[in-house]
Amino acid sequence: MISVKKTITTGVAAVLGVGALSMAVPASAYVVCNAAGDCWRTHRHYDYQPNFGVTVYDDNWYRAHRHDRAYHWRGWHDNRGYYRDGVWISF
């Protein structure tokens, strides 16, 4: 018969292990920029239409360019869309 203490200890260790793994794997994020230099972050890699005139980058690009003065960092949006002339356009 398995003791209650051993069962609890095993359960706690499993929960801590899963928590450690989730912290070790970074959440993927993307940066999208338009030709005017407006950039924003997103958690999804949407298939933007070519006529939107945007480019999608990964987190490494963001870390390398987040302080560049050539880019205007815009606010986060929960819905799909893009910036044009500083205005958010939903699609």
Z-matrix of the N, CA and C atoms (Angstrom, degrees):
N
C 1 1.449
C 2 1.527 1 109.72
N 3 1.313 2 115.93 1 133.71
C 4 1.464 3 121.59 2 -179.01
C 5 1.514 4 108.74 3 -82.67
N 6 1.307 5 115.83 4 133.87
C 7 1.456 6 119.32 5 -178.41
C 8 1.533 7 110.60 6 -74.34
N 9 1.308 8 115.08 7 153.73
C 10 1.464 9 121.27 8 179.38
C 11 1.527 10 110.04 9 -64.99
N 12 1.336 11 116.92 10 -39.14
C 13 1.457 12 121.11 11 -179.29
C 14 1.535 13 110.71 12 -61.39
N 15 1.334 14 117.31 13 -43.14
C 16 1.453 15 121.08 14 179.97
C 17 1.535 16 110.82 15 -65.89
N 18 1.323 17 116.59 16 -39.33
C 19 1.461 18 120.93 17 178.76
C 20 1.515 19 111.00 18 -63.57
N 21 1.319 20 117.38 19 -44.07
C 22 1.465 21 121.84 20 179.46
C 23 1.525 22 110.55 21 -65.80
N 24 1.332 23 116.90 22 -43.45
C 25 1.457 24 121.17 23 179.69
C 26 1.526 25 111.00 24 -61.50
N 27 1.326 26 116.65 25 -42.84
C 28 1.460 27 120.95 26 178.65
C 29 1.525 28 110.86 27 -64.21
N 30 1.315 29 117.71 28 -41.40
C 31 1.459 30 122.07 29 179.28
C 32 1.517 31 112.30 30 -64.07
N 33 1.327 32 116.36 31 -43.32
C 34 1.462 33 121.02 32 179.30
C 35 1.530 34 109.76 33 -64.47
N 36 1.328 35 116.68 34 -42.21
C 37 1.470 36 120.26 35 179.38
C 38 1.528 37 110.77 36 -62.41
N 39 1.315 38 116.72 37 -39.66
C 40 1.463 39 120.49 38 179.27
C 41 1.526 40 111.11 39 -64.59
N 42 1.322 41 117.01 40 -43.81
C 43 1.465 42 121.34 41 179.61
C 44 1.526 43 110.36 42 -63.83
N 45 1.319 44 117.83 43 -42.74
C 46 1.458 45 121.09 44 178.90
C 47 1.525 46 110.97 45 -65.37
N 48 1.314 47 117.14 46 -37.90
C 49 1.459 48 121.06 47 178.54
C 50 1.514 49 111.99 48 -64.18
N 51 1.315 50 117.21 49 -43.63
C 52 1.459 51 121.19 50 178.09
C 53 1.523 52 110.18 51 -64.91
N 54 1.316 53 117.53 52 -40.16
C 55 1.467 54 121.39 53 178.07
C 56 1.518 55 111.74 54 -62.88
N 57 1.318 56 116.98 55 -40.13
C 58 1.466 57 120.74 56 178.71
C 59 1.522 58 110.76 57 -65.94
N 60 1.305 59 117.52 58 -39.86
C 61 1.462 60 120.96 59 178.42
C 62 1.520 61 111.79 60 -64.63
N 63 1.322 62 116.83 61 -40.34
C 64 1.460 63 119.48 62 -178.78
C 65 1.524 64 111.40 63 -67.24
N 66 1.330 65 117.43 64 -29.23
C 67 1.456 66 120.23 65 178.11
C 68 1.526 67 110.60 66 -78.45
N 69 1.332 68 118.07 67 -27.49
C 70 1.455 69 121.31 68 -177.14
C 71 1.523 70 112.26 69 -77.59
N 72 1.331 71 117.85 70 -25.63
C 73 1.458 72 121.60 71 -178.77
C 74 1.527 73 108.63 72 -97.29
N 75 1.336 74 117.88 73 111.68
C 76 1.466 75 119.18 74 -177.90
C 77 1.520 76 111.60 75 -70.02
N 78 1.304 77 115.81 76 147.13
C 79 1.466 78 120.59 77 175.87
C 80 1.519 79 108.04 78 -70.21
N 81 1.308 80 115.49 79 136.23
C 82 1.451 81 117.51 80 -179.95
C 83 1.524 82 109.33 81 -77.81
N 84 1.284 83 115.16 82 137.32
C 85 1.461 84 121.09 83 178.15
C 86 1.514 85 107.77 84 -139.76
N 87 1.288 86 115.08 85 158.39
C 88 1.452 87 121.20 86 -178.64
C 89 1.517 88 109.35 87 -130.27
N 90 1.311 89 114.79 88 159.62
C 91 1.451 90 122.31 89 174.71
C 92 1.522 91 106.73 90 -120.92
N 93 1.312 92 115.83 91 136.31
C 94 1.462 93 121.22 92 177.44
C 95 1.519 94 107.10 93 -121.05
N 96 1.335 95 115.62 94 133.43
C 97 1.468 96 120.85 95 178.55
C 98 1.519 97 109.74 96 -130.10
N 99 1.330 98 114.67 97 144.84
C 100 1.467 99 118.59 98 174.00
C 101 1.526 100 109.10 99 -101.09
N 102 1.307 101 116.96 100 176.13
C 103 1.463 102 121.95 101 -176.01
C 104 1.526 103 112.56 102 -64.63
N 105 1.332 104 117.74 103 -23.69
C 106 1.469 105 121.39 104 179.48
C 107 1.524 106 112.56 105 -80.64
N 108 1.358 107 117.34 106 -5.15
C 109 1.460 108 120.82 107 179.86
C 110 1.512 109 114.19 108 91.74
N 111 1.331 110 118.46 109 7.44
C 112 1.459 111 121.05 110 173.16
C 113 1.524 112 107.80 111 -76.15
N 114 1.328 113 117.71 112 125.93
C 115 1.458 114 122.20 113 -179.44
C 116 1.515 115 109.97 114 -128.99
N 117 1.321 116 115.72 115 148.69
C 118 1.460 117 121.91 116 177.93
C 119 1.508 118 108.59 117 -149.39
N 120 1.328 119 115.38 118 159.17
C 121 1.464 120 121.35 119 -178.83
C 122 1.515 121 109.93 120 -101.07
N 123 1.331 122 114.52 121 150.34
C 124 1.459 123 121.18 122 178.18
C 125 1.522 124 109.12 123 -147.60
N 126 1.322 125 116.84 124 153.34
C 127 1.468 126 121.02 125 177.40
C 128 1.517 127 111.82 126 -88.42
N 129 1.317 128 117.30 127 -11.98
C 130 1.465 129 120.58 128 -177.22
C 131 1.513 130 110.87 129 -119.60
N 132 1.303 131 114.69 130 149.41
C 133 1.460 132 121.03 131 176.41
C 134 1.528 133 106.90 132 -97.62
N 135 1.310 134 116.32 133 88.60
C 136 1.455 135 121.20 134 -179.66
C 137 1.531 136 109.80 135 -73.59
N 138 1.304 137 116.19 136 153.84
C 139 1.459 138 121.53 137 173.56
C 140 1.528 139 108.01 138 -88.57
N 141 1.323 140 114.71 139 90.22
C 142 1.461 141 119.84 140 179.90
C 143 1.528 142 109.51 141 -74.16
N 144 1.294 143 116.71 142 141.36
C 145 1.460 144 121.89 143 176.86
C 146 1.534 145 109.06 144 -69.47
N 147 1.328 146 117.62 145 143.15
C 148 1.474 147 119.73 146 179.79
C 149 1.529 148 113.25 147 -56.34
N 150 1.328 149 117.75 148 -31.88
C 151 1.467 150 119.73 149 -178.79
C 152 1.537 151 112.65 150 -71.89
N 153 1.347 152 118.66 151 -9.38
C 154 1.466 153 121.15 152 175.34
C 155 1.531 154 110.23 153 -73.04
N 156 1.335 155 116.72 154 -23.96
C 157 1.463 156 120.62 155 177.96
C 158 1.512 157 114.32 156 68.38
N 159 1.328 158 118.08 157 37.91
C 160 1.464 159 121.53 158 -179.76
C 161 1.527 160 109.92 159 -118.07
N 162 1.335 161 114.59 160 158.67
C 163 1.457 162 122.38 161 176.21
C 164 1.520 163 107.98 162 -126.35
N 165 1.333 164 116.62 163 138.39
C 166 1.462 165 122.47 164 -179.60
C 167 1.523 166 108.73 165 -103.16
N 168 1.324 167 115.53 166 132.47
C 169 1.456 168 122.88 167 178.59
C 170 1.523 169 109.43 168 -122.43
N 171 1.340 170 116.85 169 166.85
C 172 1.462 171 120.68 170 177.00
C 173 1.530 172 110.46 171 -97.93
N 174 1.328 173 116.01 172 -178.59
C 175 1.460 174 121.39 173 -178.09
C 176 1.526 175 112.67 174 -62.04
N 177 1.316 176 117.93 175 -31.80
C 178 1.468 177 119.82 176 178.52
C 179 1.526 178 110.73 177 -61.98
N 180 1.311 179 117.14 178 -40.11
C 181 1.461 180 121.04 179 177.31
C 182 1.528 181 109.92 180 -63.04
N 183 1.314 182 116.27 181 -43.00
C 184 1.470 183 120.67 182 179.17
C 185 1.528 184 110.81 183 -58.75
N 186 1.329 185 116.68 184 -48.21
C 187 1.464 186 119.69 185 -178.68
C 188 1.537 187 111.14 186 -61.78
N 189 1.314 188 117.04 187 -34.42
C 190 1.462 189 120.59 188 -179.09
C 191 1.528 190 112.88 189 -76.99
N 192 1.334 191 118.39 190 -24.79
C 193 1.475 192 121.10 191 -171.77
C 194 1.528 193 114.89 192 -121.85
N 195 1.293 194 118.84 193 3.41
C 196 1.470 195 119.95 194 -173.37
C 197 1.525 196 113.95 195 -64.07
N 198 1.322 197 117.32 196 -18.99
C 199 1.472 198 119.20 197 179.75
C 200 1.530 199 112.22 198 -106.21
N 201 1.324 200 117.25 199 2.23
C 202 1.463 201 120.17 200 179.02
C 203 1.527 202 109.93 201 -66.21
N 204 1.307 203 116.06 202 134.66
C 205 1.465 204 120.86 203 -179.52
C 206 1.527 205 112.56 204 -74.64
N 207 1.318 206 117.14 205 -12.33
C 208 1.468 207 120.62 206 -178.93
C 209 1.523 208 112.30 207 -74.38
N 210 1.325 209 116.90 208 -13.91
C 211 1.465 210 120.76 209 -176.62
C 212 1.518 211 110.89 210 -112.21
N 213 1.318 212 115.76 211 144.83
C 214 1.460 213 122.80 212 177.67
C 215 1.525 214 106.40 213 -110.90
N 216 1.321 215 116.85 214 111.41
C 217 1.470 216 120.61 215 -176.01
C 218 1.519 217 109.59 216 -82.61
N 219 1.306 218 115.63 217 116.20
C 220 1.459 219 123.50 218 -177.28
C 221 1.512 220 110.52 219 -95.83
N 222 1.325 221 115.92 220 166.62
C 223 1.453 222 122.40 221 -177.43
C 224 1.521 223 113.63 222 -70.34
N 225 1.296 224 113.38 223 162.61
C 226 1.462 225 123.20 224 179.31
C 227 1.523 226 110.06 225 -76.23
N 228 1.331 227 117.00 226 142.45
C 229 1.460 228 121.87 227 175.33
C 230 1.516 229 109.31 228 -130.26
N 231 1.324 230 116.17 229 136.48
C 232 1.461 231 120.73 230 179.02
C 233 1.521 232 112.47 231 -78.38
N 234 1.307 233 116.80 232 -22.24
C 235 1.469 234 118.84 233 -177.11
C 236 1.528 235 110.50 234 -99.09
N 237 1.322 236 115.37 235 164.78
C 238 1.461 237 120.88 236 -179.74
C 239 1.519 238 110.12 237 -74.72
N 240 1.313 239 115.05 238 141.75
C 241 1.445 240 119.58 239 178.92
C 242 1.505 241 111.97 240 166.96
N 243 1.337 242 115.12 241 -164.73
C 244 1.452 243 121.06 242 -179.19
C 245 1.530 244 108.49 243 -159.19
N 246 1.318 245 115.26 244 162.40
C 247 1.455 246 120.41 245 177.07
C 248 1.524 247 109.94 246 -92.79
N 249 1.336 248 115.38 247 138.00
C 250 1.459 249 122.71 248 171.15
C 251 1.510 250 106.93 249 -137.35
N 252 1.334 251 116.34 250 121.87
C 253 1.469 252 122.13 251 -178.54
C 254 1.518 253 111.82 252 54.75
N 255 1.333 254 115.99 253 37.64
C 256 1.465 255 121.61 254 176.79
C 257 1.514 256 114.49 255 78.58
N 258 1.335 257 118.55 256 5.46
C 259 1.472 258 123.12 257 -178.67
C 260 1.520 259 108.90 258 -114.73
N 261 1.317 260 116.29 259 136.03
C 262 1.463 261 121.75 260 178.74
C 263 1.519 262 110.06 261 -77.10
N 264 1.340 263 116.39 262 126.03
C 265 1.455 264 123.48 263 178.67
C 266 1.523 265 107.64 264 -112.39
N 267 1.327 266 117.59 265 113.89
C 268 1.465 267 121.51 266 178.97
C 269 1.512 268 110.42 267 -81.53
N 270 1.324 269 115.16 268 148.70
C 271 1.473 270 119.53 269 172.91
C 272 1.511 271 110.50 270 -137.67
